[in-house]
């Protein structure tokens, strides 16, 4: 049986593409390099193709839309595996216009902030963190979205959310002062061409992120591995095997950095050593138990932001065969 697996080519996924991790007996994988932000056909991306089109057998899915989809349908056609191939702290992903009179996170109240979409996982995390850590209420901000929502949501008439016109560059909007801040996993290309026209919210985002890690004990999840529920039911060994493969691939990816010249980054080995000193041997923890607190906090954020009607147990996200992990 050949199964398609939709992934981005992160270092922890390279072993899937070069065949150095073995699938379970009777199964072969066809890895497909599909980025989450690359439009396809009618403008949909990998997350929509996984969730709405069921185009792939296995793939990495944005946590937020998956949390929302499970809340609406506990028997969703895809089911989660507690392996999490993409993570971000929110602090280093918040950019501001230098002329917007923003000196601290609290100054974001009442401002215009751009996001990829309201339910994008990083957007939800940042809104939740700003409220929890700094008392910045997301309800008091005007939100500007690059695109519409993968899972439909009614936020209420008291919330200011709008989608920017197609073709409009949200990076230019930030630098031109049309918005005051931007939450994005990376600067837009237009921003990279003019780095003097924006700055990060935190002067030392790494210090803020280390503080966050020490306080909460986790590196926030962005993506979760999923597979079709029918496959998990037909092959009860598959969820655990897939989880084990992801863990093996991650272990191999760590070993890449034993070679000090593996990466284009001149000091990649030094960076790995600094990460271990700050975040421990493996902040990319797999398994349900190790990530339960992380997931519960995010589900709480989703409820507070009106994306789901009520909080629910994090166990609902995953196939029953891997809940003891």
C-alpha positions as CSV (number, residue, x, y, z in Angstrom):
1,X,0.0,0.0,0.0
2,X,1.4,3.4,-1.0
3,X,0.4,6.4,1.1
4,X,1.0,10.0,0.3
5,X,2.5,12.2,3.0
6,X,2.4,16.0,2.6
7,X,5.3,17.7,4.3
8,X,7.4,20.8,4.2
9,X,11.1,20.0,3.8
10,X,12.3,20.9,7.3
11,X,15.5,19.2,8.4
12,X,13.4,16.9,10.6
13,X,11.6,15.8,7.5
14,X,14.6,15.2,5.2
15,X,14.7,11.5,6.3
16,X,11.3,11.0,4.8
17,X,12.4,12.4,1.5
18,X,15.7,10.4,1.3
19,X,14.2,7.2,2.6
20,X,16.3,6.8,5.8
21,X,13.4,6.1,8.0
22,X,11.5,2.8,7.4
23,X,7.7,2.6,7.1
24,X,5.8,-0.3,8.7
25,X,5.6,-3.6,6.9
26,X,3.3,-3.6,3.8
27,X,3.4,0.2,3.4
28,X,5.4,2.6,1.3
29,X,5.4,6.4,1.6
30,X,5.2,8.9,-1.2
31,X,6.5,12.1,0.4
32,X,5.2,15.3,-1.3
33,X,6.9,18.6,-0.6
34,X,4.0,20.9,-0.1
35,X,4.4,24.2,1.9
36,X,1.5,25.4,3.9
37,X,1.4,28.9,2.5
38,X,1.7,28.1,-1.2
39,X,-1.6,28.6,-3.0
40,X,-3.0,25.8,-5.0
41,X,-5.7,25.6,-7.6
42,X,-8.4,27.9,-6.2
43,X,-6.1,29.6,-3.7
44,X,-6.3,26.8,-1.0
45,X,-3.2,25.6,0.7
46,X,-1.9,22.4,2.3
47,X,-4.0,22.7,5.4
48,X,-7.2,23.0,3.4
49,X,-6.2,20.2,1.1
50,X,-5.7,17.9,4.1
51,X,-8.7,18.9,6.0
52,X,-11.3,19.8,3.5
53,X,-10.3,18.0,0.3
54,X,-8.8,14.9,2.0
55,X,-6.2,14.9,-0.8
56,X,-3.4,13.3,1.2
57,X,-3.3,10.2,3.4
58,X,-0.9,11.8,5.9
59,X,0.3,15.3,6.5
60,X,1.3,18.1,8.8
61,X,-1.7,20.2,9.7
62,X,-2.0,23.6,11.4
63,X,-3.0,23.0,15.1
64,X,-5.6,25.8,15.2
65,X,-7.7,24.8,12.3
66,X,-7.5,21.1,13.5
67,X,-8.6,22.1,17.0
68,X,-11.6,23.9,15.5
69,X,-12.5,21.1,13.1
70,X,-12.4,18.5,15.9
71,X,-14.7,20.7,18.0
72,X,-17.2,20.7,15.2
73,X,-16.9,17.0,14.4
74,X,-15.5,14.6,17.0
75,X,-15.4,11.9,14.2
76,X,-13.5,14.0,11.8
77,X,-12.2,12.2,8.7
78,X,-8.6,12.9,9.8
79,X,-7.1,12.1,13.2
80,X,-4.0,13.5,15.0
81,X,-0.7,11.8,15.9
82,X,1.2,13.5,18.8
83,X,4.2,14.5,16.7
84,X,4.6,18.2,16.2
85,X,6.9,19.2,13.3
86,X,6.6,23.0,13.5
87,X,6.8,25.2,16.6
88,X,7.2,28.9,17.4
89,X,7.4,31.2,20.3
90,X,5.2,34.2,19.6
91,X,7.4,36.9,21.0
92,X,9.9,36.9,18.1
93,X,7.3,36.9,15.4
94,X,5.6,40.3,16.2
95,X,6.8,43.2,14.1
96,X,5.9,46.8,14.5
97,X,6.1,50.1,12.6
98,X,8.8,52.2,14.3
99,X,6.5,55.3,14.1
100,X,3.4,53.6,15.7
101,X,4.2,54.8,19.2
102,X,4.6,51.2,20.5
103,X,7.1,50.9,23.3
104,X,5.8,47.8,25.0
105,X,3.2,45.0,24.4
106,X,0.6,47.0,26.3
107,X,0.8,49.7,23.6
108,X,-0.7,47.3,21.1
109,X,-4.2,47.9,22.6
110,X,-6.3,49.8,20.1
111,X,-3.9,49.3,17.3
112,X,-4.2,47.8,13.8
113,X,-2.5,44.4,13.6
114,X,-2.0,42.2,10.5
115,X,-2.1,38.4,10.7
116,X,-2.1,35.6,8.1
117,X,-5.7,34.8,9.2
118,X,-7.5,35.1,12.5
119,X,-7.3,31.4,13.1
120,X,-3.8,30.8,11.9
121,X,-2.0,29.0,14.8
122,X,0.6,31.6,15.3
123,X,-2.1,34.3,15.4
124,X,-4.0,32.4,18.0
125,X,-0.9,31.8,20.1
126,X,0.2,35.5,19.9
127,X,-3.3,36.8,20.8
128,X,-3.5,34.4,23.7
129,X,0.1,35.1,25.0
130,X,-0.4,38.9,24.7
131,X,-3.6,38.6,26.8
132,X,-2.2,36.2,29.4
133,X,1.2,37.7,29.8
134,X,0.6,41.4,29.2
135,X,-3.2,42.1,29.6
136,X,-3.6,43.0,25.9
137,X,-7.2,42.1,25.0
138,X,-7.5,40.8,21.5
139,X,-11.1,42.2,21.4
140,X,-9.6,45.8,21.6
141,X,-7.5,45.4,18.4
142,X,-8.4,45.9,14.7
143,X,-7.3,42.8,12.9
144,X,-6.2,42.7,9.2
145,X,-6.0,39.2,7.6
146,X,-4.1,38.2,4.6
147,X,-6.6,35.6,3.7
148,X,-9.9,34.1,4.8
149,X,-10.5,31.3,7.3
150,X,-10.0,27.6,6.5
151,X,-12.7,26.6,9.1
152,X,-15.6,29.0,9.0
153,X,-16.1,31.0,12.2
154,X,-18.5,33.7,13.4
155,X,-16.6,36.0,15.8
156,X,-19.5,38.4,16.5
157,X,-20.2,41.9,15.4
158,X,-18.2,43.4,18.2
159,X,-14.9,42.2,16.8
160,X,-13.1,44.1,14.1
161,X,-11.7,41.7,11.5
162,X,-11.2,42.3,7.8
163,X,-9.5,40.6,5.0
164,X,-7.1,42.8,3.0
165,X,-7.7,43.1,-0.7
166,X,-6.2,40.4,-2.9
167,X,-2.7,41.4,-4.1
168,X,-2.1,43.9,-1.4
169,X,1.2,43.4,0.4
170,X,0.8,43.3,4.2
171,X,4.5,43.9,4.7
172,X,4.2,47.2,2.8
173,X,1.1,48.0,4.8
174,X,3.2,47.7,7.9
175,X,6.0,49.8,6.6
176,X,3.7,52.5,5.2
177,X,1.7,52.8,8.4
178,X,-1.6,51.3,7.2
179,X,-1.2,48.8,10.0
180,X,0.8,49.3,13.2
181,X,2.0,45.7,13.8
182,X,2.3,42.3,12.1
183,X,2.3,38.8,13.5
184,X,4.0,36.5,11.0
185,X,6.3,33.5,11.1
186,X,8.8,35.4,9.0
187,X,9.1,39.0,7.6
188,X,7.4,39.4,4.2
189,X,9.8,39.7,1.3
190,X,9.1,43.5,1.0
191,X,10.2,43.9,4.6
192,X,13.5,42.0,4.0
193,X,14.2,44.5,1.3
194,X,13.8,47.5,3.7
195,X,14.8,46.3,7.2
196,X,15.1,49.9,8.5
197,X,11.4,50.4,8.1
198,X,10.2,47.9,10.8
199,X,11.5,46.4,14.0
200,X,10.5,43.6,16.4
201,X,8.2,44.3,19.3
202,X,10.7,43.0,21.8
203,X,14.2,44.4,21.7
204,X,15.6,41.0,22.8
205,X,13.0,38.4,21.6
206,X,15.3,35.5,22.5
207,X,15.5,36.5,26.1
208,X,11.7,36.9,26.2
209,X,11.2,33.5,24.6
210,X,13.6,31.8,27.1
211,X,11.7,33.5,29.9
212,X,8.4,32.1,28.5
213,X,9.9,28.6,28.2
214,X,11.2,28.6,31.7
215,X,7.8,29.8,33.0
216,X,5.6,27.4,31.1
217,X,8.0,24.5,30.3
218,X,7.2,24.1,26.6
219,X,8.0,25.3,23.1
220,X,4.5,26.1,21.6
221,X,3.1,23.8,19.0
222,X,2.2,25.1,15.5
223,X,1.6,21.9,13.5
224,X,0.4,18.4,14.3
225,X,0.8,15.2,12.2
226,X,-2.5,13.8,10.9
227,X,-3.7,10.8,8.9
228,X,-7.0,9.7,7.5
229,X,-9.1,8.1,10.2
230,X,-10.1,5.2,7.9
231,X,-6.4,4.3,7.6
232,X,-5.9,4.3,11.4
233,X,-8.9,2.1,11.8
234,X,-7.9,-0.3,9.1
235,X,-4.2,-0.5,10.3
236,X,-4.2,0.0,14.1
237,X,-0.4,-0.2,14.1
238,X,-0.1,2.7,11.7
239,X,-0.5,5.7,14.2
240,X,2.2,4.4,16.5
241,X,4.4,3.5,13.5
242,X,4.1,7.0,12.1
243,X,4.8,8.5,15.4
244,X,7.9,6.3,15.8
245,X,9.1,7.3,12.2
246,X,8.7,11.0,13.1
247,X,10.8,10.5,16.2
248,X,13.4,8.6,14.3
249,X,13.6,11.3,11.6
250,X,14.0,14.0,14.3
251,X,16.8,12.1,15.9
252,X,18.6,11.8,12.5
253,X,18.0,15.5,12.0
254,X,19.7,16.3,15.3
255,X,22.7,14.2,14.2
256,X,23.1,16.4,11.1
257,X,24.4,19.2,13.3
258,X,27.2,17.0,14.6
259,X,28.9,18.2,11.5
260,X,29.8,21.8,12.2
261,X,29.5,22.6,8.5
262,X,26.3,20.9,7.8
263,X,24.3,24.1,7.5
264,X,24.7,27.2,5.4
265,X,24.8,29.0,8.8
266,X,28.4,29.4,9.7
267,X,27.8,28.9,13.4
268,X,25.0,26.3,13.2
269,X,26.8,24.0,15.7
270,X,27.2,26.9,18.1
271,X,23.5,27.7,17.7
272,X,22.6,24.1,18.6
273,X,24.7,24.2,21.7
274,X,23.2,27.5,22.7
275,X,19.7,26.1,22.2
276,X,20.5,23.0,24.3
277,X,21.8,25.3,27.1
278,X,18.6,27.4,27.0
279,X,15.9,24.9,26.2
280,X,17.3,21.5,27.1
281,X,18.2,18.5,25.0
282,X,15.0,18.3,23.0
283,X,12.3,21.1,23.1
284,X,10.6,19.2,20.1
285,X,9.0,16.7,22.4
286,X,6.8,14.0,21.0
287,X,4.0,12.0,22.7
288,X,0.7,13.0,24.3
289,X,1.7,13.3,28.0
290,X,4.7,15.6,27.3
291,X,2.6,17.9,25.3
292,X,-0.7,17.9,27.1
293,X,-0.2,21.1,29.0
294,X,0.9,22.8,25.8
295,X,-2.2,21.6,24.0
296,X,-4.6,22.5,26.8
297,X,-3.4,26.0,26.9
298,X,-3.9,26.4,23.2
299,X,-7.4,24.9,23.4
300,X,-8.2,27.5,26.1
301,X,-6.9,30.3,23.8
302,X,-9.1,29.0,21.0
303,X,-12.2,29.1,23.3
304,X,-11.4,32.6,24.6
305,X,-11.0,33.8,21.0
306,X,-14.4,32.4,20.0
307,X,-13.0,29.8,17.6
308,X,-14.6,26.9,19.5
309,X,-17.7,26.9,21.6
310,X,-16.2,25.2,24.7
311,X,-12.9,23.8,25.8
312,X,-12.5,20.0,25.4
313,X,-10.0,17.3,26.5
314,X,-6.8,17.4,24.5
315,X,-7.2,13.6,24.1
316,X,-10.0,14.3,21.5
317,X,-7.4,15.4,19.0
318,X,-5.6,12.0,18.7
319,X,-6.1,8.4,17.8
320,X,-6.8,6.3,20.8
321,X,-3.9,4.0,20.1
322,X,-1.3,6.7,20.9
323,X,-2.9,8.3,24.0
324,X,-0.6,6.4,26.2
325,X,2.5,7.9,24.6
